[in-house]
Amino acid sequence: MNQKRIVLDQKYIPRAEEIINQTGINTYSQLFTILLVNYGDTLVKSLRGGNE
């Protein structure tokens, strides 16, 4: 399995921990993966102005 690591800025750790605690997600990696899979397309469209 090919893996990549990300760095989470210190200022966003409390928000990530809040989401993890409220959802039962186990790790930051799982949180990032869920966000990427479920909201990745929305993020791209939003950043491009919704024209894509």
C-alpha positions as a Markdown table, in Angstrom:
| # | Residue | x | y | z |
|---|---|---|---|---|
| 1 | Met | 0.0 | 0.0 | 0.0 |
| 2 | Asn | 1.4 | 3.4 | -1.0 |
| 3 | Gln | 1.0 | 6.0 | 1.7 |
| 4 | Lys | 1.5 | 9.8 | 2.0 |
| 5 | Arg | 1.8 | 11.8 | 5.2 |
| 6 | Ile | 0.4 | 15.2 | 5.7 |
| 7 | Val | 1.2 | 17.9 | 8.3 |
| 8 | Leu | -1.7 | 19.4 | 10.2 |
| 9 | Asp | -1.0 | 23.0 | 11.3 |
| 10 | Gln | -1.1 | 23.3 | 15.1 |
| 11 | Lys | -4.0 | 25.8 | 15.0 |
| 12 | Tyr | -6.3 | 23.2 | 13.4 |
| 13 | Ile | -5.6 | 20.4 | 15.8 |
| 14 | Pro | -8.4 | 21.4 | 18.3 |
| 15 | Arg | -11.0 | 21.4 | 15.5 |
| 16 | Ala | -9.8 | 18.0 | 14.2 |
| 17 | Glu | -9.9 | 16.6 | 17.7 |
| 18 | Glu | -13.4 | 17.9 | 18.2 |
| 19 | Ile | -14.6 | 16.2 | 15.0 |
| 20 | Ile | -12.9 | 13.0 | 16.0 |
| 21 | Asn | -14.5 | 13.0 | 19.4 |
| 22 | Gln | -17.9 | 13.8 | 18.1 |
| 23 | Thr | -17.9 | 11.3 | 15.3 |
| 24 | Gly | -16.0 | 8.3 | 16.6 |
| 25 | Ile | -13.4 | 8.5 | 13.9 |
| 26 | Asn | -10.2 | 7.0 | 15.3 |
| 27 | Thr | -7.3 | 8.8 | 13.7 |
| 28 | Tyr | -6.3 | 12.0 | 11.9 |
| 29 | Ser | -5.6 | 9.9 | 8.9 |
| 30 | Gln | -9.1 | 8.5 | 8.9 |
| 31 | Leu | -10.5 | 12.0 | 9.3 |
| 32 | Phe | -8.5 | 13.3 | 6.3 |
| 33 | Thr | -9.5 | 10.4 | 4.2 |
| 34 | Ile | -13.2 | 10.8 | 5.0 |
| 35 | Leu | -13.1 | 14.5 | 4.2 |
| 36 | Leu | -11.2 | 13.9 | 1.0 |
| 37 | Val | -13.5 | 11.2 | -0.3 |
| 38 | Asn | -16.8 | 12.9 | 0.7 |
| 39 | Tyr | -16.0 | 16.5 | 0.1 |
| 40 | Gly | -13.1 | 16.6 | -2.4 |
| 41 | Asp | -15.2 | 17.3 | -5.4 |
| 42 | Thr | -17.1 | 20.0 | -3.6 |
| 43 | Leu | -13.8 | 21.6 | -2.5 |
| 44 | Val | -12.5 | 21.7 | -6.1 |
| 45 | Lys | -15.7 | 23.2 | -7.5 |
| 46 | Ser | -15.8 | 25.7 | -4.7 |
| 47 | Leu | -12.2 | 26.8 | -5.2 |
| 48 | Arg | -12.7 | 27.1 | -9.0 |
| 49 | Gly | -15.8 | 29.2 | -8.6 |
| 50 | Gly | -18.3 | 26.4 | -9.3 |
| 51 | Asn | -17.7 | 26.7 | -13.1 |
| 52 | Glu | -16.4 | 23.1 | -13.5 |
